[in-house]
């Protein structure tokens, strides 16, 4: 067992997936189900699990998260204001009307800079580390167990990745929420970031880290596990031909559809913690439990409808962009997992 663990950690690039020399050498046993057919295509730019593979996955995450979150800043801002002041902003339509009437249309772009930089950093960690952890946990479990417990692999890998991704995101999230929800506060990243540092120190950037973990880790676990299993189900029950016979465009349509389905579930699972994060960064000196008690159960669900629209669309676009980057850079894209032949024989399915 100790030799297996040592081999998995030594051969896996997670320890430094983005800054090692890009050697297109496979770090994954070709017998693993997750890597089946991933490195066999001579058109691939590198091997599945190589340092270059991780680096480009991280780049895909940067684009997918940075671009999409910035694109929905107006909706995100209105959602945050509904969460922290529902009496004034009401629903989504009223929220937009009140914001435009009081501050003009330019106000809808408030917080775009911390959003872009924060979620770009988060995307690198979220997608790059997910790929690394998924391979690592698959190696540790072995071929048969990694197939039988593949949902658990997706959940564990995504939770591990998001833990580090939120540490990268949290400072920018703190600036963004203050810009969007505190009238009279600084309106730009270059003003807001040093202001928090001066007034509250480093701790001011991370006061929302625990509720951010509470929001983002369940969200990301649902995002990745639901997406992976939905893709598997779509190819099995909906798409009329095997994935190998689908064009790249058809595969990307499946990716977008699975991403939207996953996004709806993500929004529901993570919404209460999202409301607490917004309220926490608005109110100085408050803590997670105080905010939760003041909001109450119903108060935590304010702004759910606009968040479902935002997160559903955002998650679908993220997966579409991420998969498009893989296609553009000719990265290995393993097919949905299939039961290993050895397991079929054990179960008498041959």
C-alpha positions in Angstrom: 0.0 0.0 0.0 2.8 2.4 0.9 4.5 1.7 -2.4 1.2 2.4 -4.3 0.8 5.8 -2.5 4.4 6.8 -3.1 4.2 5.9 -6.8 0.9 7.8 -7.2 2.3 11.0 -5.7 5.6 10.7 -7.4 4.1 10.1 -10.9 1.3 12.7 -10.5 2.0 16.3 -11.4 -0.3 17.8 -8.8 2.6 18.9 -6.6 3.5 21.5 -9.3 1.2 21.1 -12.2 1.6 24.6 -13.7 5.3 25.4 -13.4 7.1 22.2 -14.2 8.7 21.7 -17.6 6.1 20.5 -20.1 7.1 17.0 -20.9 4.6 15.2 -23.0 5.0 11.9 -21.2 2.1 10.1 -19.7 1.9 10.1 -15.9 -1.0 7.7 -15.9 -1.1 4.0 -16.3 -2.6 3.1 -19.7 -4.7 0.5 -17.9 -6.8 3.1 -16.1 -10.3 3.4 -17.3 -10.2 7.2 -16.9 -7.3 7.4 -19.4 -8.7 4.9 -21.9 -8.2 6.2 -25.4 -7.0 9.5 -24.0 -3.4 9.2 -25.2 -3.9 7.0 -28.2 -4.8 9.8 -30.7 -1.7 10.9 -32.6 -3.4 14.3 -33.1 -3.2 15.1 -29.3 -0.7 17.8 -28.4 0.5 16.0 -25.3 -0.2 13.0 -23.2 -3.1 12.7 -20.7 -1.8 13.7 -17.2 1.4 15.4 -18.4 2.6 18.8 -17.0 1.6 20.4 -20.3 -1.9 18.9 -20.0 -2.4 20.4 -16.5 -1.1 23.8 -17.6 -3.5 24.0 -20.5 -6.4 22.8 -18.3 -5.5 25.6 -15.9 -5.5 28.1 -18.8 -8.9 26.8 -19.9 -10.2 27.3 -16.4 -8.9 30.8 -16.4 -10.8 31.7 -19.5 -14.0 29.8 -18.6 -14.3 31.3 -15.1 -12.9 34.8 -15.7 -14.9 35.6 -18.9 -18.2 34.1 -17.7 -18.3 35.6 -14.3 -17.3 39.1 -15.6 -20.1 38.8 -18.3 -22.8 38.4 -15.6 -21.6 41.1 -13.3 -24.8 43.2 -13.7 -27.0 40.3 -12.7 -24.6 39.3 -9.9 -24.6 42.8 -8.5 -28.4 43.0 -8.5 -28.5 39.6 -6.9 -26.1 40.7 -4.1 -28.2 43.8 -3.4 -31.4 41.8 -3.2 -29.7 39.5 -0.7 -28.4 42.3 1.6 -31.4 44.7 1.2 -34.5 42.8 0.0 -36.9 45.5 1.2 -35.4 48.1 -1.2 -34.5 46.0 -4.2 -37.2 43.4 -4.1 -37.0 41.0 -7.1 -34.8 41.0 -10.1 -36.8 43.4 -12.2 -37.2 45.9 -9.4 -33.6 45.5 -8.5 -32.4 46.6 -11.9 -34.9 49.5 -12.0 -33.9 50.9 -8.6 -30.2 50.5 -9.4 -30.4 52.3 -12.8 -32.7 55.0 -11.4 -30.4 55.9 -8.5 -26.9 55.4 -10.1 -27.4 55.0 -13.9 -26.5 52.1 -16.2 -22.8 52.4 -15.5 -23.5 51.2 -12.0 -24.3 47.7 -13.4 -20.6 47.2 -14.1 -19.5 47.8 -10.5 -17.1 45.2 -9.4 -16.1 43.9 -12.8 -12.3 44.1 -12.1 -12.2 42.1 -8.9 -14.6 39.7 -10.5 -12.4 39.1 -13.5 -9.1 38.8 -11.6 -10.6 36.8 -8.7 -12.5 34.3 -10.8 -9.7 33.9 -13.3 -7.4 32.9 -10.4 -10.1 30.6 -9.1 -10.6 29.0 -12.5 -6.9 28.1 -12.8 -7.1 26.2 -9.5 -10.6 24.8 -9.9 -10.1 23.1 -13.3 -6.4 22.5 -13.2 -6.4 21.0 -9.7 -9.6 19.0 -10.4 -7.9 17.2 -13.3 -4.8 16.5 -11.1 -6.8 15.3 -8.1 -9.1 13.2 -10.3 -6.1 11.4 -11.7 -4.4 11.1 -8.3 -7.5 9.5 -6.6 -8.1 7.3 -9.6 -4.5 6.0 -9.3 -5.0 5.4 -5.6 -8.2 3.4 -6.0 -7.2 1.3 -9.0 -9.0 0.6 -12.2 -12.0 -1.3 -10.9 -12.7 0.7 -7.8 -12.3 4.0 -9.6 -15.0 2.9 -12.0 -17.4 1.6 -9.2 -16.7 4.7 -7.1 -16.4 7.2 -9.9 -19.0 9.6 -8.5 -17.0 9.7 -5.2 -13.9 10.4 -7.2 -15.5 13.4 -8.9 -16.8 14.7 -5.6 -13.5 14.3 -3.7 -11.4 15.7 -6.6 -13.7 18.8 -7.0 -13.9 19.5 -3.2 -10.1 19.2 -3.0 -9.6 21.6 -5.9 -12.1 24.1 -4.7 -10.5 24.3 -1.2 -7.4 25.9 -2.8 -9.4 27.8 -5.5 -11.3 29.7 -2.8 -8.1 30.8 -1.1 -7.2 32.4 -4.4 -10.6 34.0 -4.9 -11.4 35.3 -1.4 -9.6 38.6 -1.4 -11.1 39.7 -4.7 -14.5 38.5 -3.6 -14.3 40.7 -0.5 -13.5 43.8 -2.6 -16.3 42.9 -5.1 -19.0 42.6 -2.6 -18.1 45.8 -0.8 -18.1 47.7 -4.1 -21.5 46.3 -5.1 -23.3 46.5 -1.8 -21.9 49.4 0.3 -23.1 52.8 -0.9 -20.3 55.4 -0.8 -17.5 52.8 -0.5 -14.7 52.7 -3.0 -15.9 51.9 -6.5 -12.8 50.5 -8.1 -10.3 47.6 -7.4 -7.3 49.9 -7.2 -9.0 51.9 -4.5 -10.8 49.1 -2.7 -8.0 46.6 -2.3 -5.5 49.0 -0.5 -8.4 50.4 1.6 -9.2 46.9 3.0 -5.6 46.3 3.6 -5.2 49.6 5.5 -8.4 49.4 7.5 -8.6 45.7 8.3 -5.3 44.1 7.4 -5.0 40.7 5.7 -7.8 39.3 7.8 -10.2 41.7 6.1 -9.7 39.8 2.8 -10.4 36.4 4.4 -13.2 37.1 6.8 -15.6 35.5 4.3 -13.4 32.4 3.6 -15.3 29.9 5.7 -18.7 30.9 4.2 -17.1 31.0 0.8 -15.9 27.4 1.3 -19.5 26.6 2.5 -20.8 28.1 -0.7 -18.3 27.1 -3.3 -17.2 23.6 -2.2 -20.8 22.1 -2.4 -21.4 24.1 -5.5 -18.2 22.8 -7.2 -18.9 19.2 -6.0 -22.3 19.4 -7.6 -20.9 21.2 -10.7 -18.3 18.5 -11.5 -20.0 15.4 -10.3 -23.4 16.3 -11.9 -21.7 17.3 -15.1 -19.7 14.1 -15.4 -22.6 11.8 -14.7 -25.0 13.9 -16.9 -22.5 13.7 -19.9 -22.4 9.9 -19.3 -26.2 9.7 -19.2 -26.7 11.9 -22.3 -24.4 9.7 -24.4 -26.0 6.5 -23.1 -29.7 7.4 -23.3 -30.1 10.6 -25.4 -27.4 10.9 -28.1 -28.3 8.4 -30.9 -24.7 7.4 -31.6 -21.5 6.7 -29.7 -19.4 9.7 -28.6 -16.6 8.5 -30.9 -18.9 9.0 -33.9 -20.0 12.5 -32.9 -18.3 15.5 -34.4 -16.5 18.0 -32.2 -19.4 20.4 -32.5 -21.9 17.8 -31.5 -19.8 16.9 -28.5 -19.7 20.5 -27.4 -23.5 20.7 -27.6 -23.6 17.8 -25.2 -21.1 19.6 -23.0 -23.2 22.8 -22.9 -26.4 20.8 -22.1 -24.8 18.9 -19.3 -23.3 22.1 -18.0 -26.7 23.9 -17.8 -28.3 20.9 -16.0 -25.5 20.9 -13.5 -25.7 24.6 -13.0 -29.3 24.6 -11.9 -28.5 22.1 -9.2 -25.4 24.1 -8.2 -27.4 27.3 -7.7 -29.9 25.6 -5.4 -27.2 23.8 -3.3 -25.0 26.8 -2.7 -27.5 29.6 -2.5 -27.9 30.0 1.3 -24.1 30.3 1.8 -23.9 32.7 -1.1 -26.5 35.0 0.7 -24.4 34.8 3.9 -21.2 35.7 2.0 -22.9 38.8 0.6 -24.3 39.9 3.9 -21.1 39.2 5.8 -19.0 41.4 3.6 -21.5 44.2 3.8 -21.7 44.2 7.6 -18.4 45.0 9.5 -17.7 43.0 12.6 -20.2 40.3 11.8 -19.5 36.6 11.7 -20.9 33.6 10.0 -23.3 32.4 12.7 -24.6 36.0 13.5 -25.5 36.6 9.9 -27.2 33.2 9.5 -29.3 33.8 12.6 -30.3 37.4 11.5 -31.3 36.2 8.0 -33.3 33.2 9.1 -34.1 30.2 6.9 -36.3 32.1 4.5 -34.0 35.1 4.3 -31.2 32.8 3.0 -33.1 32.1 -0.1 -33.6 35.7 -1.2 -32.4 36.2 -4.8 -32.6 32.4 -5.7 -34.4 32.9 -9.1 -31.8 35.3 -10.6 -29.0 33.1 -9.3 -30.5 30.1 -11.0 -30.6 32.0 -14.3 -27.1 33.3 -13.7 -25.4 30.1 -12.5 -27.2 27.8 -15.0 -26.1 29.9 -17.9 -22.7 30.6 -16.4 -21.9 26.9 -15.6 -23.0 25.8 -19.1 -20.8 28.5 -20.7 -17.9 27.6 -18.4 -17.9 23.9 -19.5 -18.4 24.9 -23.1 -15.4 27.3 -23.0 -13.3 24.8 -21.1 -14.0 22.0 -23.5 -13.5 24.3 -26.4 -10.0 25.1 -25.1 -9.3 21.4 -24.9 -10.4 21.0 -28.5 -8.5 24.0 -29.7 -5.2 22.9 -28.1 -5.8 19.3 -29.0 -5.8 18.0 -25.5 -6.8 14.4 -24.7 -10.5 14.2 -24.0 -11.3 10.7 -22.5 -14.7 9.2 -23.4 -17.2 8.6 -20.7 -16.0 5.8 -18.4 -16.8 2.2 -19.2 -16.7 -0.9 -17.0 -13.3 -2.5 -17.2 -13.2 -6.0 -18.7 -11.8 -7.5 -15.5 -14.8 -6.2 -13.6 -17.2 -7.5 -16.2 -15.6 -11.0 -15.8 -16.0 -10.8 -12.1 -19.6 -9.9 -12.4 -20.2 -12.5 -15.1 -21.2 -9.9 -17.7 -19.0 -11.1 -20.5 
